[in-house]
Amino acid sequence: MTAEFVRLEVADGVGTIRLDRAKAMNAISIQVQDELALAAAEATDRSDVRAVVVWGGEKVFAAGNDVKEMADMSYTDMVDRVQKLQDAVNAVARIPKPVVAAVNGYALGGGCELALAADVRFAADNAVLGQPEVLLGIIPGAGGTQRLPRLVGPSKAKDLLYTGRFVKAEEALAIGLVDRVVPAAEVYAEAVAWASRFATAAPYALRAIKETVDRGLEVDIETGLQVERHSFAAIFATGDSRTGMQSFIENGPGKATFEGR
Ligand code: HXC
């Protein structure tokens, strides 16, 4: 099946997961959610994708879950729906490569939650983020109650979740919801430039760093340090460690070029 609303575009080692449902502000329908999961799986599997940008185009990142599709759903409908939505967003969160969200315009509800699944977020100066679910009488279901407090702390998260208020780029930067604010016309290029740094970087080391940081955030520090020890030792079974350290010995720091998977 050819994807209609979400596609993976690959150039020079960078895969862009592009949301493209302009007429509904990239609202995440069941079809969008399923295509997003497929695109994330493809970005995970393809060895020519070394880093990923998630982008909704120049006007909007995503205005959230498709409210029109969701409005008449029952509890039993939603049990299945919310699981699949979380699976799709988790598929993005678990891409074992650096992932940056490039946010133009609105990133609301499920759209904000999708951005939260990236490793870092670059926002256009016209970006507006928020979790307005409470204004619809519902709550976030794609990780917002979990990833947002982990990122900005519980009080700032609860302020946003309780009020549903919209946050402009500068405030988002100040509270740590985004990591960089750039002119709207440059946000995608900045995100691609960030991702391109990893096109010849050490893929197994990057994967181990991502898994170890993310796993460590879920567990106590002793367990996290144990995970780190195992990851550290395991990296010595990959070509990355030999390539990197041998290059340092022969050529000095920062000169190594690493093979892909
Ligand atoms: C369905 C949406 C939509 C959405 C916008 N549209 N957001 N359709 N679901 N989330 C549609 C509008 O109905 C309209 O369609 C078109 O996109 C343009 O939107 P407008 O409202 O006319 O544009 P504007 O006045 O610029 O306002 C933009 C906006 C506003 C601020 C983004 O649309 C808005 O507040 N949208 C809803 C945001 C939201 O509440 N998101 C959270 C959803 S719940 P027509 O056909 O009229 O042109 C969620 C829960 C996740 O994400 C967990 C679930 C399991």
Residues whose N, C-alpha, C, O or C-beta is under 5 A from the ligand:
A	BS01	HXC	K23 A24 M25 A27 A63 G64 N65 D66 V67 K68 V82 L85 Y106 L108 G109 G110 P132 I139 P140 G141 A142
